[in-house]
């Protein structure tokens, strides 16, 4: 999920807080990740792309905040 997709999902209230069940209101610390494994002997290469983002509930009375590599797990769809 790209940064723009996360912003759009938050703006369209598509991500739900698991604690209060309200729409997630914010995010911080987005980072793209690339994991690579190289084995020079067998010439095996494995690349994995992903992201990490901190989602913030932001609803009144709820202090939920979580750093995740899987923002879609909070999707209501």
C-alpha positions in Angstrom: 0.0 0.0 0.0 1.6 3.3 -1.1 1.6 6.4 1.0 -1.0 8.0 -1.2 -3.2 4.9 -0.8 -2.9 5.1 3.0 -3.8 8.9 2.9 -6.8 8.1 0.7 -8.0 5.3 2.9 -7.8 7.5 6.0 -9.5 10.4 4.2 -12.3 8.1 3.0 -12.6 6.5 6.5 -11.7 3.0 5.1 -9.4 2.1 8.0 -11.0 1.2 11.4 -9.5 1.4 14.9 -9.6 -2.1 16.5 -10.1 -0.6 19.9 -13.0 2.0 19.6 -14.2 0.8 16.1 -14.2 4.4 14.8 -12.4 5.5 11.6 -8.6 5.9 11.9 -7.8 9.7 11.7 -4.1 9.9 11.2 -0.7 8.4 10.4 3.0 9.1 11.0 6.4 7.7 10.2 5.8 6.1 6.8 8.8 4.1 5.4 9.1 1.9 2.4 11.1 -1.3 3.0 13.2 -3.5 0.8 14.4 -6.8 2.0 17.0 -8.6 -0.1 18.7 -12.0 0.3 21.7 -12.8 -1.9 23.4 -16.2 -2.0 26.5 -15.8 -4.1 27.2 -19.5 -4.4 23.8 -20.6 -5.8 23.0 -17.1 -7.3 19.6 -17.0 -5.4 18.1 -13.6 -5.1 14.9 -12.7 -3.2 13.6 -9.2 -3.0 10.6 -8.1 -1.0 9.0 -4.7 -1.0 6.7 -3.3 1.6 6.1 -0.5 4.0 5.8 0.4 7.6 3.5 3.0 8.9 2.2 4.1 12.3 -1.6 4.4 12.3 -3.2 6.7 14.9 -6.9 6.5 15.9 -7.3 10.1 16.8 -10.9 9.7 18.0 -11.9 11.4 21.3 -11.1 9.2 24.2 -9.1 6.6 22.2 -5.3 6.6 22.4 -4.7 3.6 20.1 -1.6 3.9 18.0 0.2 1.0 16.2 3.2 0.6 14.0 2.4 -1.9 11.3 3.6 -3.5 8.0 0.1 -4.5 7.2 -2.2 -1.4 7.1 -4.9 -3.3 5.1 -5.6 -5.5 8.2 -7.4 -2.4 9.5 -9.6 -2.0 6.4 -13.3 -2.3 6.9 -13.8 -3.7 3.3 
